[in-house]
């Protein structure tokens, strides 16, 4: 049998060795995203979330609240511990939106390295570390429908508001607007609230059902208060309006939760 020239044999051995090495190491790009250094320096958002517990504004740690830091490239969450503390680390330097992700709490106020953003978010320009103290208040939801008392037809774009104590008009605390089918859903601070409704062409109305144990007085009449508990939804708060009012005045402006 003829023998191969020694040069060809050496070439075959070198090629085989390179193929084995490449198979063991794998493509070069597979190792480029395994370290933090490949995405630049990272920072941490730390904070404490506290809850207002009653009308005296006493505070306690808000436990089990999900905090979310996000931008166009990153979304990370952390849950507050028994002390209300949270920490979101490994965030590349940049701008983040920090939000309270909860059906039981909503942002009330804050102190620290942030500024108020849209939709109850905080905007943080993160470089190294940002520290915050965040106050939240417990919230619930009121839902129902606004309709014409005579025809039963839904009333769209009616203004629905809550008021506190005897200060019924014209200082609403929480506000929303009915949809095209007359329905509404309004997130409010947990507590007891009368519901006031206004719509152009209709007399102003109050919820006349009884879902609470206390009452308030408005325009010389007794108005039921609706009890709203943390994380709960009070349903079927349906309110009928009677024709006879004038154009809706701009004397009261909403303060949304």
Buried (B, 14 or more C-beta within 10 A) or exposed (E): EEEEEEEEEEEEEEEEEEEEEEEEEEEEEEEEEEEEEEEEEBBBBBBBBBBBEEEEEEBEBBBBBBBBBBBEEBEBEBEBBEEBBBEBEEBBBBEBBBBBEBEBBBBBEBEBBBEEBEEBBBEBEBEEEBEBEBBBBBBBBBBBBBBBBEEEEBBBEBBBBBBBEEEBBEEBBBBBBBBEEBBBBBBBBBBBBBBBBBBEEBBBBBBEBEBBEEEBEBEEEEBBBBBBEBBBEBEEBBBBBEEEBEEBEEEBEBEEB
